[in-house]
Amino acid sequence: MNVLKRAAVVGLGGQAQEDHLPGLADCQFADLVAVCDTDPARAAAPAKAHAVPGYTDLKALLHKERPDFVIAAVPHHAGRKVIEACAAAGVHVMKEKPFATDPHEAAELAALCDNSGIELMVTVQRRFHPVYTAALQLLEQIGTPYLVEGRYTFHCPDPAAGWRGDAKLAGGGALVDMGYHLIDLLIWYLGLPDRVLADTSAAAAPDKEYDAEDTALVHLAYDCGLYGSLLISRSAGPKAERLTVTGPRGSVVVERGSARRLDPAGHLIESLTREPAWPAAAAAQIDCFCRVLDGTRPNPSGPTTHLAHAAFLAAAYASKATATARDPKEFLV
């Protein structure tokens, strides 16, 4: 019989409330033992709701509660301090995306995890959703891909609000935040591109002061002949999330609730639909991490995997700054 892992949630914003706390309640192999947020009021409500201690100081939580792992759902600029504190205490980490805010930080954090002997898994939920894993098998049926098109958009009423509107704190805007999921799919399915040409804007709310992009368009190319683009916006509706990969034998279209294989004319050959579209990915990734800690499953989303994501983002932002195509591999540290 498996012994439940002791888990703590650090950072009690929307992601923790919507995904991680419900995921812990629904998972098989972990039990919530504490919560933590620098805002006392924000810590108090979930502590009371889940009948666990609430902390405002992470080091105190680590010392008193001795969790097996921490789920870190903190603002991007605060992630490093959480990982450092957990590494010093020998506590494993499930980290909300992004892994890091730039390639140097990513390399340093990967080395820290390795040297301290802790496991870290980045929470890219789509890797734990059956629709997205099924799409990998469908891709084998379309021949060598030559075109990829991705879109992830929704309308945020105030793209300038909070730390997400500050590029220095967030490490960027929509591209590093919501766009991280689309970038993860791209790298997971097709590998790291050889060239990216990016443009971004922070123009959706001209009466607001913010410098973190609300919209990004990234053209990308591989030396094998595959090319395409990603459009990411947190200001332009309607809400859409889609990745299409096309080869000589047709295309695969993957969305939140479905994966479809089409023939070259666009006619449906086969499909997989999941209802509801997003039921249990949070619980699945927590249980996966518990198996990683038990040594019964390899880490599917560890620090070294996400060095490529940091390089892609750095290349995109450098491309925007220089108005030239950049090779992400130049930014691998």
LUMDRENVO-606086 format. One record per residue (C-alpha): residue number from 1; x, y, z; residue in three letters. Coordinates in Angstrom, 2 decimals, always signed. Each point is the difference from the previous one (the first is absolute). Example, Ala and Ser with C-alpha at 12.3 -4.5 7.8 and 13.67 -1.06 7.14 Angstrom:
residues 2
<pt i="1" x="+12.30" y="-4.50" z="+7.80" aa="ALA"/>
<pt i="2" x="+1.37" y="+3.44" z="-0.66" aa="SER"/>
end
This chain:
residues 333
<pt i="1" x="+0.00" y="+0.00" z="+0.00" aa="MET"/>
<pt i="2" x="+1.37" y="+3.40" z="-1.00" aa="ASN"/>
<pt i="3" x="+0.73" y="+2.49" z="+2.80" aa="VAL"/>
<pt i="4" x="-1.54" y="+3.36" z="-0.83" aa="LEU"/>
<pt i="5" x="+2.50" y="+2.74" z="-0.79" aa="LYS"/>
<pt i="6" x="-0.24" y="+3.13" z="+2.11" aa="ARG"/>
<pt i="7" x="-0.65" y="+2.99" z="-2.27" aa="ALA"/>
<pt i="8" x="-0.12" y="+3.75" z="+0.57" aa="ALA"/>
<pt i="9" x="-1.28" y="+2.66" z="-2.40" aa="VAL"/>
<pt i="10" x="+1.99" y="+3.23" z="-0.16" aa="VAL"/>
<pt i="11" x="-1.71" y="+2.93" z="-1.74" aa="GLY"/>
<pt i="12" x="-3.78" y="+0.04" z="+0.32" aa="LEU"/>
<pt i="13" x="-1.12" y="+1.93" z="-3.07" aa="GLY"/>
<pt i="14" x="-2.34" y="-1.16" z="-2.72" aa="GLY"/>
<pt i="15" x="+2.16" y="-2.88" z="-1.22" aa="GLN"/>
<pt i="16" x="+0.20" y="-1.56" z="+3.46" aa="ALA"/>
<pt i="17" x="-3.71" y="+0.49" z="+0.64" aa="GLN"/>
<pt i="18" x="-1.14" y="-1.33" z="-3.38" aa="GLU"/>
<pt i="19" x="+2.52" y="-2.81" z="-0.60" aa="ASP"/>
<pt i="20" x="+2.37" y="-1.00" z="+2.78" aa="HIS"/>
<pt i="21" x="-2.22" y="-0.03" z="+3.07" aa="LEU"/>
<pt i="22" x="-2.80" y="-1.90" z="-1.83" aa="PRO"/>
<pt i="23" x="+2.68" y="-2.26" z="-1.52" aa="GLY"/>
<pt i="24" x="+1.33" y="-0.91" z="+3.44" aa="LEU"/>
<pt i="25" x="-3.54" y="-0.72" z="+1.19" aa="ALA"/>
<pt i="26" x="-0.54" y="-2.36" z="-2.94" aa="ASP"/>
<pt i="27" x="+3.41" y="-1.68" z="-0.34" aa="CYS"/>
<pt i="28" x="+0.95" y="-3.47" z="+1.28" aa="GLN"/>
<pt i="29" x="+3.47" y="+0.37" z="+1.45" aa="PHE"/>
<pt i="30" x="+0.31" y="+3.37" z="+1.80" aa="ALA"/>
<pt i="31" x="-1.61" y="+1.79" z="+2.89" aa="ASP"/>
<pt i="32" x="-0.09" y="+3.76" z="+0.61" aa="LEU"/>
<pt i="33" x="+1.71" y="+0.89" z="+3.30" aa="VAL"/>
<pt i="34" x="+0.49" y="+3.80" z="-0.24" aa="ALA"/>
<pt i="35" x="-0.47" y="+3.10" z="-2.17" aa="VAL"/>
<pt i="36" x="+2.08" y="+3.15" z="-0.27" aa="CYS"/>
<pt i="37" x="-0.36" y="+3.49" z="-1.43" aa="ASP"/>
<pt i="38" x="+1.68" y="+3.29" z="+0.83" aa="THR"/>
<pt i="39" x="-3.50" y="+1.51" z="+0.35" aa="ASP"/>
<pt i="40" x="-1.42" y="-1.12" z="+3.36" aa="PRO"/>
<pt i="41" x="-3.60" y="+0.36" z="-1.13" aa="ALA"/>
<pt i="42" x="+0.63" y="-2.05" z="-3.12" aa="ARG"/>
<pt i="43" x="+1.62" y="-2.74" z="+2.09" aa="ALA"/>
<pt i="44" x="-2.74" y="-0.06" z="+2.63" aa="ALA"/>
<pt i="45" x="-2.99" y="-0.95" z="-2.18" aa="ALA"/>
<pt i="46" x="+1.38" y="-3.19" z="-1.59" aa="PRO"/>
<pt i="47" x="+1.65" y="-0.97" z="+3.30" aa="ALA"/>
<pt i="48" x="-3.41" y="+0.09" z="+1.66" aa="LYS"/>
<pt i="49" x="-1.77" y="-1.66" z="-2.94" aa="ALA"/>
<pt i="50" x="+2.45" y="-2.93" z="-0.07" aa="HIS"/>
<pt i="51" x="+0.64" y="-0.14" z="+3.77" aa="ALA"/>
<pt i="52" x="+3.77" y="+0.40" z="-0.33" aa="VAL"/>
<pt i="53" x="+2.47" y="+2.55" z="+1.39" aa="PRO"/>
<pt i="54" x="+0.39" y="+3.22" z="-1.97" aa="GLY"/>
<pt i="55" x="+3.38" y="+1.70" z="-0.20" aa="TYR"/>
<pt i="56" x="+1.38" y="+3.27" z="-1.31" aa="THR"/>
<pt i="57" x="+3.63" y="-1.14" z="+0.33" aa="ASP"/>
<pt i="58" x="+1.16" y="-2.89" z="-2.19" aa="LEU"/>
<pt i="59" x="+3.07" y="-0.86" z="+2.07" aa="LYS"/>
<pt i="60" x="-2.17" y="-0.34" z="+3.10" aa="ALA"/>
<pt i="61" x="-2.34" y="-2.32" z="-1.88" aa="LEU"/>
<pt i="62" x="+2.88" y="-2.15" z="-1.23" aa="LEU"/>
<pt i="63" x="+1.48" y="-0.22" z="+3.50" aa="HIS"/>
<pt i="64" x="-3.22" y="-0.74" z="+1.89" aa="LYS"/>
<pt i="65" x="-1.99" y="-2.09" z="-2.47" aa="GLU"/>
<pt i="66" x="+2.83" y="-1.82" z="-1.81" aa="ARG"/>
<pt i="67" x="-1.99" y="-0.67" z="-3.20" aa="PRO"/>
<pt i="68" x="+1.26" y="-2.48" z="-2.57" aa="ASP"/>
<pt i="69" x="-0.65" y="+2.53" z="-2.75" aa="PHE"/>
<pt i="70" x="-1.24" y="+3.51" z="-0.63" aa="VAL"/>
<pt i="71" x="-2.27" y="+1.12" z="-2.82" aa="ILE"/>
<pt i="72" x="+1.31" y="+3.47" z="-0.92" aa="ALA"/>
<pt i="73" x="-2.60" y="+2.21" z="-1.69" aa="ALA"/>
<pt i="74" x="+1.64" y="+3.37" z="+0.58" aa="VAL"/>
<pt i="75" x="+0.67" y="+3.02" z="-2.27" aa="PRO"/>
<pt i="76" x="+2.78" y="-0.66" z="-2.47" aa="HIS"/>
<pt i="77" x="+2.57" y="+2.18" z="+1.75" aa="HIS"/>
<pt i="78" x="-0.56" y="-1.80" z="+3.31" aa="ALA"/>
<pt i="79" x="+0.52" y="-3.52" z="-1.31" aa="GLY"/>
<pt i="80" x="+3.77" y="-0.03" z="+0.50" aa="ARG"/>
<pt i="81" x="-0.20" y="+0.77" z="+3.72" aa="LYS"/>
<pt i="82" x="-2.54" y="-2.76" z="+0.53" aa="VAL"/>
<pt i="83" x="+2.18" y="-2.55" z="-1.80" aa="ILE"/>
<pt i="84" x="+3.09" y="+1.13" z="+1.92" aa="GLU"/>
<pt i="85" x="-1.78" y="-0.29" z="+3.36" aa="ALA"/>
<pt i="86" x="-1.33" y="-3.46" z="-0.85" aa="CYS"/>
<pt i="87" x="+3.39" y="-1.18" z="-1.27" aa="ALA"/>
<pt i="88" x="+1.63" y="+1.12" z="+3.25" aa="ALA"/>
<pt i="89" x="-2.59" y="-2.00" z="+1.95" aa="ALA"/>
<pt i="90" x="+0.17" y="-3.05" z="-2.27" aa="GLY"/>
<pt i="91" x="-3.63" y="+0.41" z="-1.07" aa="VAL"/>
<pt i="92" x="-1.09" y="-0.88" z="-3.53" aa="HIS"/>
<pt i="93" x="-1.87" y="+2.51" z="-2.18" aa="VAL"/>
<pt i="94" x="-2.86" y="-0.01" z="-2.48" aa="MET"/>
<pt i="95" x="+0.43" y="+3.37" z="-1.71" aa="LYS"/>
<pt i="96" x="-2.68" y="+1.94" z="-1.89" aa="GLU"/>
<pt i="97" x="+1.27" y="+1.07" z="-3.39" aa="LYS"/>
<pt i="98" x="+2.26" y="+1.61" z="-1.04" aa="PRO"/>
<pt i="99" x="+2.95" y="-1.90" z="+1.44" aa="PHE"/>
<pt i="100" x="+2.13" y="+3.16" z="-0.08" aa="ALA"/>
<pt i="101" x="-0.04" y="+3.55" z="-1.33" aa="THR"/>
<pt i="102" x="+3.13" y="-0.30" z="-2.19" aa="ASP"/>
<pt i="103" x="+2.52" y="-2.64" z="-1.17" aa="PRO"/>
<pt i="104" x="+2.63" y="+0.85" z="+2.63" aa="HIS"/>
<pt i="105" x="-2.48" y="-0.35" z="+2.84" aa="GLU"/>
<pt i="106" x="-1.26" y="-3.25" z="-1.54" aa="ALA"/>
<pt i="107" x="+3.54" y="-1.44" z="-0.12" aa="ALA"/>
<pt i="108" x="+0.77" y="+1.13" z="+3.54" aa="GLU"/>
<pt i="109" x="-3.22" y="-1.46" z="+1.39" aa="LEU"/>
<pt i="110" x="+0.54" y="-3.28" z="-1.87" aa="ALA"/>
<pt i="111" x="+3.48" y="-0.24" z="+1.55" aa="ALA"/>
<pt i="112" x="-1.41" y="+0.86" z="+3.45" aa="LEU"/>
<pt i="113" x="-2.59" y="-2.78" z="-0.22" aa="CYS"/>
<pt i="114" x="+2.64" y="-2.46" z="-1.16" aa="ASP"/>
<pt i="115" x="+2.51" y="+0.95" z="+2.70" aa="ASN"/>
<pt i="116" x="-2.56" y="-0.04" z="+2.81" aa="SER"/>
<pt i="117" x="-1.54" y="-3.28" z="-1.14" aa="GLY"/>
<pt i="118" x="-3.57" y="+1.29" z="-0.25" aa="ILE"/>
<pt i="119" x="-2.44" y="-0.81" z="-2.75" aa="GLU"/>
<pt i="120" x="-1.74" y="+2.86" z="-1.77" aa="LEU"/>
<pt i="121" x="-2.84" y="-0.42" z="-2.48" aa="MET"/>
<pt i="122" x="-1.46" y="+2.89" z="-1.97" aa="VAL"/>
<pt i="123" x="-3.80" y="-0.07" z="-0.14" aa="THR"/>
<pt i="124" x="-0.74" y="-0.06" z="-3.72" aa="VAL"/>
<pt i="125" x="-3.43" y="-1.59" z="+0.35" aa="GLN"/>
<pt i="126" x="-0.47" y="-0.97" z="-3.62" aa="ARG"/>
<pt i="127" x="+2.62" y="-2.71" z="+0.35" aa="ARG"/>
<pt i="128" x="-2.39" y="-1.72" z="+2.40" aa="PHE"/>
<pt i="129" x="-3.15" y="+0.31" z="-2.10" aa="HIS"/>
<pt i="130" x="-1.00" y="-3.00" z="-2.18" aa="PRO"/>
<pt i="131" x="-0.96" y="+2.16" z="-2.99" aa="VAL"/>
<pt i="132" x="+3.49" y="+1.49" z="-0.27" aa="TYR"/>
<pt i="133" x="+1.78" y="-3.32" z="+0.51" aa="THR"/>
<pt i="134" x="-2.25" y="-1.61" z="-2.64" aa="ALA"/>
<pt i="135" x="+0.99" y="+2.72" z="-2.46" aa="ALA"/>
<pt i="136" x="+3.57" y="-1.34" z="+0.09" aa="LEU"/>
<pt i="137" x="-1.24" y="-3.29" z="-1.48" aa="GLN"/>
<pt i="138" x="-2.11" y="+1.77" z="-2.61" aa="LEU"/>
<pt i="139" x="+3.04" y="+1.99" z="-1.14" aa="LEU"/>
<pt i="140" x="+1.63" y="-3.25" z="-1.09" aa="GLU"/>
<pt i="141" x="-2.70" y="-0.38" z="-2.68" aa="GLN"/>
<pt i="142" x="+0.48" y="+3.27" z="-1.92" aa="ILE"/>
<pt i="143" x="+3.52" y="-0.45" z="-1.36" aa="GLY"/>
<pt i="144" x="+2.86" y="+2.43" z="+0.56" aa="THR"/>
<pt i="145" x="-1.55" y="+3.28" z="+1.20" aa="PRO"/>
<pt i="146" x="+0.62" y="+3.12" z="-2.06" aa="TYR"/>
<pt i="147" x="-2.38" y="+2.52" z="+1.65" aa="LEU"/>
<pt i="148" x="-0.95" y="+0.81" z="+3.60" aa="VAL"/>
<pt i="149" x="-2.52" y="+2.63" z="+1.08" aa="GLU"/>
<pt i="150" x="-0.79" y="+0.84" z="+3.60" aa="GLY"/>
<pt i="151" x="-2.48" y="+2.41" z="+1.58" aa="ARG"/>
<pt i="152" x="-0.71" y="+0.74" z="+3.64" aa="TYR"/>
<pt i="153" x="-2.17" y="+3.07" z="+0.59" aa="THR"/>
<pt i="154" x="-2.50" y="+1.40" z="+2.45" aa="PHE"/>
<pt i="155" x="-1.13" y="+3.43" z="+1.17" aa="HIS"/>
<pt i="156" x="+1.35" y="+1.27" z="+3.31" aa="CYS"/>
<pt i="157" x="-1.86" y="+3.20" z="+1.01" aa="PRO"/>
<pt i="158" x="+3.16" y="+1.58" z="+1.44" aa="ASP"/>
<pt i="159" x="+3.30" y="-1.30" z="-1.44" aa="PRO"/>
<pt i="160" x="+1.88" y="+2.57" z="+2.10" aa="ALA"/>
<pt i="161" x="-1.24" y="-1.29" z="+3.35" aa="ALA"/>
<pt i="162" x="+2.39" y="-1.22" z="+2.69" aa="GLY"/>
<pt i="163" x="+3.43" y="-1.48" z="-0.45" aa="TRP"/>
<pt i="164" x="-0.97" y="-1.56" z="-3.35" aa="ARG"/>
<pt i="165" x="+0.04" y="+3.49" z="-1.56" aa="GLY"/>
<pt i="166" x="+3.63" y="+0.56" z="+1.06" aa="ASP"/>
<pt i="167" x="+2.45" y="-1.67" z="-2.37" aa="ALA"/>
<pt i="168" x="+2.83" y="+0.14" z="+2.53" aa="LYS"/>
<pt i="169" x="-1.99" y="-1.86" z="+2.66" aa="LEU"/>
<pt i="170" x="-1.68" y="-2.44" z="-2.36" aa="ALA"/>
<pt i="171" x="+3.00" y="-0.62" z="-2.26" aa="GLY"/>
<pt i="172" x="-2.17" y="+1.06" z="-2.95" aa="GLY"/>
<pt i="173" x="-3.70" y="+0.04" z="-0.77" aa="GLY"/>
<pt i="174" x="-2.47" y="-2.31" z="-1.68" aa="ALA"/>
<pt i="175" x="+2.76" y="-1.96" z="-1.71" aa="LEU"/>
<pt i="176" x="+1.72" y="-1.11" z="+3.22" aa="VAL"/>
<pt i="177" x="-3.27" y="-0.40" z="+1.89" aa="ASP"/>
<pt i="178" x="-2.90" y="-1.63" z="-1.86" aa="MET"/>
<pt i="179" x="+2.18" y="-0.51" z="-3.08" aa="GLY"/>
<pt i="180" x="+2.22" y="-2.37" z="+1.97" aa="TYR"/>
<pt i="181" x="-2.61" y="-2.76" z="-0.45" aa="HIS"/>
<pt i="182" x="+0.01" y="+0.36" z="-3.80" aa="LEU"/>
<pt i="183" x="+3.81" y="+0.12" z="-0.04" aa="ILE"/>
<pt i="184" x="+0.07" y="-3.17" z="+2.09" aa="ASP"/>
<pt i="185" x="-2.25" y="-1.80" z="-2.48" aa="LEU"/>
<pt i="186" x="+2.16" y="+1.16" z="-2.90" aa="LEU"/>
<pt i="187" x="+3.23" y="-1.24" z="+1.62" aa="ILE"/>
<pt i="188" x="-1.62" y="-3.21" z="+1.24" aa="TRP"/>
<pt i="189" x="-1.44" y="-0.90" z="-3.41" aa="TYR"/>
<pt i="190" x="+2.56" y="+1.43" z="-2.41" aa="LEU"/>
<pt i="191" x="+3.15" y="+1.03" z="+1.87" aa="GLY"/>
<pt i="192" x="+1.74" y="+3.36" z="+0.34" aa="LEU"/>
<pt i="193" x="-0.18" y="+2.13" z="-3.19" aa="PRO"/>
<pt i="194" x="+3.15" y="+1.15" z="-1.77" aa="ASP"/>
<pt i="195" x="-1.24" y="+3.56" z="-0.56" aa="ARG"/>
<pt i="196" x="-2.62" y="+2.27" z="+1.52" aa="VAL"/>
<pt i="197" x="-1.10" y="+3.44" z="-1.15" aa="LEU"/>
<pt i="198" x="-2.22" y="+1.70" z="+2.56" aa="ALA"/>
<pt i="199" x="-1.95" y="+3.19" z="+0.43" aa="ASP"/>
<pt i="200" x="-1.94" y="+1.10" z="+3.05" aa="THR"/>
<pt i="201" x="-2.19" y="+2.88" z="+1.10" aa="SER"/>
<pt i="202" x="-1.49" y="+1.53" z="+3.14" aa="ALA"/>
<pt i="203" x="-2.63" y="+2.10" z="-1.71" aa="ALA"/>
<pt i="204" x="-3.35" y="-1.48" z="+0.95" aa="ALA"/>
<pt i="205" x="-0.55" y="+2.45" z="+2.88" aa="ALA"/>
<pt i="206" x="+1.48" y="+3.34" z="-1.17" aa="PRO"/>
<pt i="207" x="-1.22" y="+1.78" z="+3.14" aa="ASP"/>
<pt i="208" x="+2.00" y="-2.36" z="+2.26" aa="LYS"/>
<pt i="209" x="+3.69" y="-0.05" z="+0.91" aa="GLU"/>
<pt i="210" x="+1.52" y="-3.44" z="-0.62" aa="TYR"/>
<pt i="211" x="+2.88" y="-1.49" z="-1.96" aa="ASP"/>
<pt i="212" x="-0.68" y="-3.76" z="+0.12" aa="ALA"/>
<pt i="213" x="-1.33" y="-0.95" z="-3.42" aa="GLU"/>
<pt i="214" x="-3.66" y="-0.86" z="-0.27" aa="ASP"/>
<pt i="215" x="+0.47" y="-1.43" z="-3.52" aa="THR"/>
<pt i="216" x="+2.82" y="-1.89" z="-1.72" aa="ALA"/>
<pt i="217" x="+0.43" y="-1.49" z="-3.46" aa="LEU"/>
<pt i="218" x="+2.91" y="-2.40" z="-0.44" aa="VAL"/>
<pt i="219" x="+1.03" y="-1.37" z="-3.37" aa="HIS"/>
<pt i="220" x="+2.14" y="-3.10" z="+0.25" aa="LEU"/>
<pt i="221" x="+1.97" y="-2.30" z="-2.26" aa="ALA"/>
<pt i="222" x="+1.90" y="-3.28" z="+0.18" aa="TYR"/>
<pt i="223" x="+2.91" y="-0.94" z="-2.22" aa="ASP"/>
<pt i="224" x="-1.96" y="-3.10" z="-1.09" aa="CYS"/>
<pt i="225" x="-2.46" y="+2.26" z="-1.87" aa="GLY"/>
<pt i="226" x="-2.71" y="+0.24" z="+2.65" aa="LEU"/>
<pt i="227" x="-1.20" y="+3.53" z="+0.63" aa="TYR"/>
<pt i="228" x="-2.96" y="+1.83" z="+1.51" aa="GLY"/>
<pt i="229" x="-1.14" y="+2.49" z="+2.62" aa="SER"/>
<pt i="230" x="-1.43" y="+0.45" z="+3.48" aa="LEU"/>
<pt i="231" x="-2.49" y="+2.76" z="+0.84" aa="LEU"/>
<pt i="232" x="-0.43" y="+0.71" z="+3.70" aa="ILE"/>
<pt i="233" x="-2.18" y="+2.75" z="+1.45" aa="SER"/>
<pt i="234" x="-1.61" y="+0.72" z="+3.34" aa="ARG"/>
<pt i="235" x="-1.87" y="+2.96" z="-1.40" aa="SER"/>
<pt i="236" x="-1.53" y="-1.27" z="-3.27" aa="ALA"/>
<pt i="237" x="-3.07" y="-2.21" z="+0.20" aa="GLY"/>
<pt i="238" x="-1.64" y="-2.31" z="-0.66" aa="PRO"/>
<pt i="239" x="+1.45" y="-2.58" z="+2.37" aa="LYS"/>
<pt i="240" x="+1.81" y="-2.61" z="-2.07" aa="ALA"/>
<pt i="241" x="+2.73" y="-2.56" z="+0.54" aa="GLU"/>
<pt i="242" x="+1.12" y="-2.07" z="-2.97" aa="ARG"/>
<pt i="243" x="+3.09" y="-1.57" z="-1.55" aa="LEU"/>
<pt i="244" x="-0.10" y="-1.35" z="-3.56" aa="THR"/>
<pt i="245" x="+2.82" y="-2.05" z="-1.52" aa="VAL"/>
<pt i="246" x="-0.16" y="-0.79" z="-3.71" aa="THR"/>
<pt i="247" x="+1.86" y="-2.61" z="-2.04" aa="GLY"/>
<pt i="248" x="-0.39" y="-1.52" z="-3.48" aa="PRO"/>
<pt i="249" x="-2.56" y="-2.53" z="+1.26" aa="ARG"/>
<pt i="250" x="-2.21" y="+2.51" z="+1.80" aa="GLY"/>
<pt i="251" x="-0.03" y="+1.92" z="+3.26" aa="SER"/>
<pt i="252" x="-0.53" y="-0.38" z="+3.73" aa="VAL"/>
<pt i="253" x="-2.01" y="+2.65" z="+1.86" aa="VAL"/>
<pt i="254" x="+0.20" y="-0.08" z="+3.79" aa="VAL"/>
<pt i="255" x="-2.16" y="+2.14" z="+2.27" aa="GLU"/>
<pt i="256" x="-0.95" y="-0.16" z="+3.67" aa="ARG"/>
<pt i="257" x="-2.76" y="-2.54" z="-0.44" aa="GLY"/>
<pt i="258" x="+0.87" y="-1.75" z="-3.24" aa="SER"/>
<pt i="259" x="+2.66" y="-1.32" z="-2.31" aa="ALA"/>
<pt i="260" x="-0.88" y="-0.50" z="-3.67" aa="ARG"/>
<pt i="261" x="+1.82" y="-1.49" z="-2.98" aa="ARG"/>
<pt i="262" x="-1.02" y="+1.43" z="-3.37" aa="LEU"/>
<pt i="263" x="+0.84" y="-1.06" z="-3.55" aa="ASP"/>
<pt i="264" x="+1.85" y="+2.44" z="-2.30" aa="PRO"/>
<pt i="265" x="-3.34" y="+1.50" z="-1.10" aa="ALA"/>
<pt i="266" x="-1.02" y="+0.67" z="+3.59" aa="GLY"/>
<pt i="267" x="-2.50" y="-2.83" z="+0.37" aa="HIS"/>
<pt i="268" x="-0.20" y="-1.76" z="+3.37" aa="LEU"/>
<pt i="269" x="+1.62" y="-3.44" z="+0.16" aa="ILE"/>
<pt i="270" x="-0.09" y="-0.61" z="+3.76" aa="GLU"/>
<pt i="271" x="-0.43" y="+1.89" z="+3.24" aa="SER"/>
<pt i="272" x="+0.27" y="-0.30" z="+3.75" aa="LEU"/>
<pt i="273" x="-2.24" y="+2.09" z="+2.25" aa="THR"/>
<pt i="274" x="+0.24" y="+0.40" z="+3.76" aa="ARG"/>
<pt i="275" x="-3.02" y="+1.17" z="+2.01" aa="GLU"/>
<pt i="276" x="+0.33" y="+2.12" z="+1.98" aa="PRO"/>
<pt i="277" x="+2.97" y="+1.51" z="-1.78" aa="ALA"/>
<pt i="278" x="+2.11" y="+0.64" z="+3.09" aa="TRP"/>
<pt i="279" x="-1.00" y="-2.38" z="+2.80" aa="PRO"/>
<pt i="280" x="+3.00" y="-1.41" z="+1.85" aa="ALA"/>
<pt i="281" x="+3.35" y="+1.17" z="-1.34" aa="ALA"/>
<pt i="282" x="+0.98" y="+1.66" z="+3.31" aa="ALA"/>
<pt i="283" x="-0.58" y="-3.16" z="+2.02" aa="ALA"/>
<pt i="284" x="+1.75" y="-2.10" z="-2.65" aa="ALA"/>
<pt i="285" x="+3.15" y="+2.11" z="+0.08" aa="GLN"/>
<pt i="286" x="+0.11" y="-0.06" z="+3.82" aa="ILE"/>
<pt i="287" x="-0.28" y="-3.79" z="-0.01" aa="ASP"/>
<pt i="288" x="+2.66" y="-0.16" z="-2.71" aa="CYS"/>
<pt i="289" x="+2.35" y="+2.10" z="+2.14" aa="PHE"/>
<pt i="290" x="-0.60" y="-2.31" z="+2.98" aa="CYS"/>
<pt i="291" x="+1.03" y="-2.94" z="-2.20" aa="ARG"/>
<pt i="292" x="+3.10" y="+1.94" z="-1.04" aa="VAL"/>
<pt i="293" x="+0.87" y="+0.45" z="+3.68" aa="LEU"/>
<pt i="294" x="-0.56" y="-3.71" z="+0.60" aa="ASP"/>
<pt i="295" x="+2.35" y="-0.80" z="-2.87" aa="GLY"/>
<pt i="296" x="-2.68" y="-1.87" z="-1.95" aa="THR"/>
<pt i="297" x="-0.27" y="+2.48" z="-2.86" aa="ARG"/>
<pt i="298" x="+2.51" y="+2.29" z="-1.75" aa="PRO"/>
<pt i="299" x="-0.52" y="+3.75" z="+0.27" aa="ASN"/>
<pt i="300" x="-1.76" y="+1.04" z="-3.23" aa="PRO"/>
<pt i="301" x="+0.42" y="+3.75" z="+0.54" aa="SER"/>
<pt i="302" x="+3.22" y="+0.55" z="+1.94" aa="GLY"/>
<pt i="303" x="+2.40" y="+2.96" z="+0.04" aa="PRO"/>
<pt i="304" x="+2.21" y="-1.12" z="-2.90" aa="THR"/>
<pt i="305" x="-3.07" y="-0.41" z="-2.23" aa="THR"/>
<pt i="306" x="-0.92" y="+3.64" z="+0.58" aa="HIS"/>
<pt i="307" x="+3.37" y="+1.44" z="-0.95" aa="LEU"/>
<pt i="308" x="-1.36" y="-0.18" z="-3.56" aa="ALA"/>
<pt i="309" x="-3.08" y="+2.03" z="+0.95" aa="HIS"/>
<pt i="310" x="+2.15" y="+2.72" z="+1.55" aa="ALA"/>
<pt i="311" x="+2.16" y="+0.07" z="-3.14" aa="ALA"/>
<pt i="312" x="-3.05" y="+0.28" z="-2.28" aa="PHE"/>
<pt i="313" x="-1.34" y="+2.94" z="+2.02" aa="LEU"/>
<pt i="314" x="+3.37" y="+1.74" z="+0.11" aa="ALA"/>
<pt i="315" x="+0.37" y="-0.38" z="-3.77" aa="ALA"/>
<pt i="316" x="-3.50" y="+1.40" z="-0.57" aa="ALA"/>
<pt i="317" x="+0.62" y="+3.06" z="+2.17" aa="TYR"/>
<pt i="318" x="+3.42" y="+0.53" z="-1.57" aa="ALA"/>
<pt i="319" x="-1.60" y="-0.23" z="-3.44" aa="SER"/>
<pt i="320" x="-2.49" y="+2.68" z="+0.95" aa="LYS"/>
<pt i="321" x="+2.80" y="+2.24" z="+1.32" aa="ALA"/>
<pt i="322" x="+2.23" y="-0.41" z="-3.07" aa="THR"/>
<pt i="323" x="-2.66" y="-0.48" z="-2.72" aa="ALA"/>
<pt i="324" x="+1.92" y="-3.06" z="-1.20" aa="THR"/>
<pt i="325" x="-0.54" y="-3.76" z="+0.07" aa="ALA"/>
<pt i="326" x="+1.79" y="-1.73" z="+2.87" aa="ARG"/>
<pt i="327" x="+1.01" y="-3.59" z="+0.66" aa="ASP"/>
<pt i="328" x="-1.31" y="-1.22" z="+3.39" aa="PRO"/>
<pt i="329" x="+2.94" y="-2.35" z="+0.34" aa="LYS"/>
<pt i="330" x="+2.27" y="+3.03" z="+0.33" aa="GLU"/>
<pt i="331" x="-1.76" y="+0.70" z="+3.31" aa="PHE"/>
<pt i="332" x="+0.42" y="-3.44" z="+1.52" aa="LEU"/>
<pt i="333" x="+2.19" y="+0.49" z="+3.09" aa="VAL"/>
end
